[in-house]
Amino acid sequence: VMDDAGIRCFSTHNGRQSFLKENWQKAVDLNGILGSEFIVMASAGRVEGIDGWKKVAEDLANSVEPFKKAKMAPGFHNHQT
């Protein structure tokens, strides 16, 4: 439908699980179908303390190279925190 309407999907909002190693390929595959350039973590979910946020940052940082190979990039977007 998007192709027929000439609409591009530059990014998608994804759960934190998309940024875990075991889910990188699935995230790349799904976003590739849409033509997305950015895989955005829409929410980190419930995070406890500074160490929890460091783990979120680590998950995002670790996804850079695998996403980059697919000509995509990770991002973070969160209204609640």
N, C-alpha and C positions, 0 to 999 in steps of 0.2 A: 504494500500500500504506500509506504514511504517513497519507494522508487517511482511509482506511478505518479505521485504528487510532486516529485522533484524535491523532496525534503531530505536533508542530511541530519544525521544524529552524531553530533560532535563528541558527546560524552554521555555516560550513563551513571546513575546512582546505584551503588552496590553495597552489600553488607560487608562487614569486616572479614567474613570468611573468604571472600574473593581475593584477599591479600595474603592468604596463607599458602605456603608452597604447594600443598597438595591440591589447591584450587586454581593456581595461576593459569594453567592451560585452558580450563573451562571458561574462565573469565575472558581470556584472549579470544577463544573461539566464538563465544557469544557476542562479544563486542566487535569482532571482525565481521560477523554477519551483518551487523548494523552499520558498519563503517565508522565506528567510534574511534577517536584519537585519544580520549582520556577515560580512564577507568577510575571513577571517583568514589571514595569511601564516603557514603552519605552520613554515616554515624558510626562511631566507635563502639556504641553500645554502652553498657555499664562499665566504667573504668574506675578502679580504686587507686587513689593516690598517684604520686609522681612516678613510681615504678610502673604502674599500669600504663601511664601515658608514654613512658619510655618504650614500653613494649609495642604500643600502637605505632610510634615513630619507627621502631625497628621493623615492624611488619611492612610499613609503607616503603621504607628505604630498601628493604630486601626485594621488593617487587619491581624496583626501577629497571634493573638489567633485563629480566625476562620480558617485561612489557616493552622495553625499548627495542628488543630484537623483533618484536611484532609491530614496530613503528607506532607504539602507543606509550602512554605515560600515566602513572598513578597520580591521584590527587586526593584532597581531603576537604570535606564540606560538612559542617555541623552547625545547625541552628540552636541546638539545645544546650551546648556547653559553652 
